[in-house]
Amino acid sequence: MSYITEFLVFQENKIYASGEGRHRAAIVVTNNQIDSLLLRQLSEEDIVVLEVVSDKAKTIKASMYFDINRQIVDDLDKI
């Protein structure tokens, strides 16, 4: 079963993680004036991708974990 996680911690900060099992990538949004949306199609345990809207700018942010025991090509294929 796959699931998406978004939960609040200390002073309304948002932590985004994705997938099932051990989460090894996450993004923390500390400013509640910034709108953020988890892009589920691109996120998994080792990759978290957000669309972030601040003022009039829209950007894509990513956090990626690369396992030292895997070939980097395997992880780069996910991009």
C-alpha positions as CSV (number, residue, x, y, z in Angstrom):
1,M,0.0,0.0,0.0
2,S,1.4,3.4,-1.0
3,Y,0.7,6.5,1.1
4,I,1.6,10.1,1.1
5,T,2.5,11.9,4.4
6,E,2.1,15.5,5.3
7,F,2.2,16.3,9.0
8,L,2.7,19.3,11.2
9,V,5.5,19.7,13.8
10,F,6.9,22.6,16.0
11,Q,5.1,25.9,15.3
12,E,3.1,24.8,12.2
13,N,6.1,23.7,10.1
14,K,5.1,21.2,7.4
15,I,7.1,18.1,6.7
16,Y,6.6,16.3,3.4
17,A,7.6,12.6,2.9
18,S,6.2,10.0,0.5
19,G,5.9,6.3,-0.1
20,E,5.7,3.3,2.1
21,G,8.5,1.9,4.2
22,R,11.5,3.8,5.4
23,H,11.4,7.5,4.3
24,R,14.9,8.7,3.4
25,A,14.0,12.0,1.8
26,A,11.8,14.9,3.2
27,I,11.2,18.6,2.7
28,V,10.4,20.9,5.6
29,V,8.4,24.1,4.9
30,T,9.0,26.5,7.8
31,N,7.1,29.5,6.5
32,N,3.3,29.3,6.6
33,Q,3.0,32.1,4.1
34,I,4.3,29.8,1.4
35,D,1.9,27.4,-0.4
36,S,3.3,24.0,-1.1
37,L,1.9,21.0,-2.9
38,L,3.4,17.5,-2.9
39,L,3.8,16.1,-6.4
40,R,2.7,12.5,-5.8
41,Q,3.5,11.3,-9.2
42,L,7.2,12.1,-8.7
43,S,7.6,11.3,-5.0
44,E,8.6,8.1,-3.3
45,E,10.6,7.0,-0.2
46,D,13.9,8.4,-1.6
47,I,12.5,11.4,-3.6
48,V,10.2,14.2,-2.5
49,V,9.1,16.8,-5.0
50,L,7.1,19.9,-4.1
51,E,5.5,22.7,-6.1
52,V,6.1,25.9,-4.1
53,V,4.2,29.2,-4.6
54,S,5.6,32.3,-2.9
55,D,4.3,35.7,-3.9
56,K,4.2,35.5,-7.7
57,A,6.9,32.9,-8.2
58,K,6.2,29.2,-8.7
59,T,9.1,26.8,-8.3
60,I,9.7,23.0,-8.0
61,K,11.8,21.8,-5.1
62,A,13.2,18.3,-4.7
63,S,14.9,16.3,-2.0
64,M,16.6,13.1,-3.1
65,Y,18.5,10.4,-1.2
66,F,21.1,8.4,-3.0
67,D,22.0,5.0,-1.4
68,I,25.8,4.5,-1.2
69,N,25.2,0.7,-1.8
70,R,23.4,1.2,-5.2
71,Q,24.7,2.3,-8.5
72,I,24.1,6.0,-9.0
73,V,22.8,5.3,-12.5
74,D,19.8,3.5,-10.9
75,D,18.9,6.6,-8.8
76,L,19.5,9.0,-11.7
77,D,17.1,7.0,-13.9
78,K,14.3,8.1,-11.4
79,I,14.8,11.7,-12.3
